[in-house]
């Protein structure tokens, strides 16, 4: 399954919005406090290197999906419609009309994707993969991504490669440096 730019860019933009909508201010007693601010799409476009016109299209869908609120006028932009911890990555992808499935068939349809309208032999495999992807994306919140609580590479893969390579069901040959995240602290120690 390949996630198209629509879904990826929407997630990138929402993570940027969540990371940049709170600003530190001093309250009346001189203590640090946090205040929500509307983030202009132009700022997100620049930081994420996404076309402003494309972001405008995505945010129109995110607004219709009740994930963001727009603020007009000076200091205008967008705010999260709910807490980042309550916004699921799957919500973002579905709001921009990105299907989360690994088959060409529509889920639950008796008609398959083959020329004779039958299902291929591996249909159930790919349909279940799509279900698992949805369950994973539904388990990750926007706050999880912003606060870097999402493991960048599979813990099983990392343990096998950095612990006892070849003993965790993964052959040592699979643990090539090109397969590893160079920003992974475990990899940086090499």
C-alpha positions as CSV (number, residue, x, y, z in Angstrom):
1,X,0.0,0.0,0.0
2,X,1.3,3.4,-0.9
3,X,-0.1,6.5,0.8
4,X,-0.5,9.3,-1.7
5,X,0.8,12.8,-1.2
6,X,-2.7,14.0,-0.1
7,X,-2.6,11.9,3.0
8,X,1.1,12.4,3.8
9,X,1.0,16.2,3.3
10,X,-2.2,16.5,5.4
11,X,-0.5,14.6,8.3
12,X,2.7,16.6,7.9
13,X,0.8,19.9,8.0
14,X,-1.3,18.8,11.0
15,X,1.8,17.8,12.9
16,X,3.3,21.2,12.1
17,X,0.2,23.0,13.2
18,X,0.1,21.0,16.5
19,X,3.7,21.8,17.1
20,X,3.5,25.5,16.4
21,X,0.0,26.6,17.7
22,X,1.1,27.1,21.3
23,X,3.4,30.0,22.1
24,X,5.1,31.0,25.3
25,X,3.9,34.3,26.9
26,X,4.5,35.9,30.2
27,X,1.4,36.3,32.4
28,X,0.6,39.3,34.6
29,X,2.9,38.0,37.4
30,X,5.8,37.4,34.9
31,X,5.4,33.6,34.8
32,X,5.6,31.6,31.7
33,X,2.3,30.6,30.3
34,X,1.1,29.0,27.0
35,X,-1.3,30.7,24.6
36,X,-2.8,29.2,21.5
37,X,-2.3,31.1,18.3
38,X,-3.7,30.6,14.9
39,X,-0.9,29.4,12.5
40,X,-1.0,30.9,9.0
41,X,-0.9,28.3,6.2
42,X,2.0,30.2,4.6
43,X,4.2,29.4,7.6
44,X,3.3,25.7,7.4
45,X,3.9,25.7,3.6
46,X,7.3,27.2,4.1
47,X,8.4,24.9,6.9
48,X,7.1,21.7,5.3
49,X,7.9,22.7,1.7
50,X,4.4,22.2,0.5
51,X,2.6,24.4,-2.1
52,X,0.4,26.9,-0.3
53,X,-2.4,26.4,-2.8
54,X,-2.3,22.6,-2.2
55,X,-2.4,23.2,1.6
56,X,-5.4,25.5,1.1
57,X,-7.3,22.6,-0.6
58,X,-6.3,20.1,2.1
59,X,-7.2,22.5,5.0
60,X,-10.7,23.1,3.4
61,X,-11.2,19.3,3.7
62,X,-9.7,19.2,7.2
63,X,-12.1,22.0,8.2
64,X,-15.1,20.2,6.8
65,X,-13.9,17.1,8.7
66,X,-14.0,19.2,12.0
67,X,-10.2,18.8,12.6
68,X,-9.2,22.4,12.3
69,X,-10.8,25.8,12.8
70,X,-10.0,28.9,10.7
71,X,-9.4,32.3,12.1
72,X,-9.9,35.3,9.8
73,X,-8.2,38.7,9.9
74,X,-4.9,39.9,11.3
75,X,-3.2,37.1,13.2
76,X,-5.5,34.7,11.3
77,X,-4.7,31.1,10.3
78,X,-5.7,27.7,11.6
79,X,-6.1,26.1,15.1
80,X,-6.7,22.5,16.0
81,X,-10.4,21.9,16.5
82,X,-9.6,19.5,19.4
83,X,-6.6,18.5,21.4
84,X,-3.7,16.9,19.6
85,X,-4.0,13.9,21.9
86,X,-7.6,13.4,20.7
87,X,-6.8,13.6,17.0
88,X,-5.9,10.3,15.3
89,X,-3.7,10.1,12.3
90,X,-6.4,8.0,10.6
91,X,-8.9,10.9,11.1
92,X,-6.6,13.2,9.2
93,X,-6.0,10.8,6.3
94,X,-9.7,9.9,6.0
95,X,-10.7,13.6,6.2
96,X,-8.8,14.4,3.0
97,X,-10.5,11.5,1.2
98,X,-7.4,9.2,1.2
99,X,-8.5,5.6,1.4
100,X,-6.7,3.3,3.9
101,X,-6.8,0.1,2.0
102,X,-4.4,-2.2,0.2
103,X,-6.8,-3.7,-2.4
104,X,-8.3,-2.3,-5.5
105,X,-11.7,-3.5,-4.4
106,X,-14.0,-1.6,-2.2
107,X,-14.2,-3.1,1.3
108,X,-17.3,-5.3,1.9
109,X,-18.2,-5.5,-1.8
110,X,-18.9,-8.9,-3.2
111,X,-17.5,-7.9,-6.6
112,X,-13.8,-8.3,-6.9
113,X,-11.2,-6.3,-8.8
114,X,-10.4,-8.9,-11.5
115,X,-11.8,-8.5,-15.0
116,X,-14.5,-11.2,-14.4
117,X,-15.5,-9.4,-11.2
118,X,-14.1,-12.1,-9.0
119,X,-11.7,-11.7,-6.1
120,X,-8.1,-12.7,-6.5
121,X,-6.7,-15.5,-4.3
122,X,-4.8,-13.0,-2.1
123,X,-7.7,-10.6,-1.6
124,X,-8.3,-11.4,2.0
125,X,-4.6,-11.0,2.8
126,X,-4.5,-7.5,1.3
127,X,-7.9,-6.5,2.8
128,X,-6.6,-7.5,6.3
129,X,-3.4,-5.6,5.7
130,X,-5.5,-2.5,5.0
131,X,-7.4,-3.2,8.3
132,X,-4.2,-3.5,10.2
133,X,-2.8,-0.2,8.7
134,X,-6.1,1.5,9.7
135,X,-5.9,0.1,13.3
136,X,-2.3,1.3,13.6
137,X,-3.0,4.8,12.3
138,X,-6.0,5.0,14.6
139,X,-3.9,4.1,17.6
140,X,-1.5,7.0,16.9
141,X,-2.5,10.5,18.0
142,X,-1.2,13.8,16.6
143,X,0.4,14.4,20.0
144,X,2.2,11.1,19.8
145,X,3.9,12.2,16.5
146,X,4.6,15.8,17.8
147,X,6.2,14.4,21.0
148,X,8.1,11.7,19.1
149,X,6.5,8.8,20.8
150,X,6.2,6.8,17.6
151,X,9.0,4.3,17.1
152,X,10.7,5.1,13.8
153,X,11.6,1.5,12.9
154,X,10.2,-1.7,14.2
155,X,11.5,-2.5,17.7
156,X,11.8,-6.1,16.6
157,X,13.9,-5.2,13.7
158,X,16.1,-2.8,15.7
159,X,16.5,-5.4,18.5
160,X,17.5,-8.0,16.0
161,X,19.9,-5.8,14.2
162,X,21.5,-4.1,17.3
163,X,21.2,-6.9,19.7
164,X,21.7,-10.4,18.4
165,X,21.4,-10.0,14.7
166,X,20.2,-13.1,12.9
167,X,18.7,-14.6,16.1
168,X,15.3,-12.8,16.1
169,X,14.0,-14.4,13.0
170,X,15.7,-11.7,10.9
171,X,18.8,-12.9,9.0
172,X,22.0,-10.8,9.7
173,X,22.1,-9.9,6.0
174,X,18.8,-7.9,6.5
175,X,20.5,-5.6,8.9
176,X,22.4,-3.5,6.4
177,X,23.2,0.1,7.2
178,X,21.0,1.3,4.3
179,X,18.0,-0.3,6.0
180,X,18.6,1.5,9.2
181,X,17.6,5.0,10.3
182,X,20.8,7.0,10.5
183,X,19.1,9.2,13.2
184,X,18.4,6.2,15.4
185,X,20.5,6.6,18.5
186,X,21.3,2.9,18.5
187,X,22.7,3.2,15.0
188,X,24.6,6.4,15.7
189,X,26.6,4.6,18.3
190,X,28.3,2.4,15.7
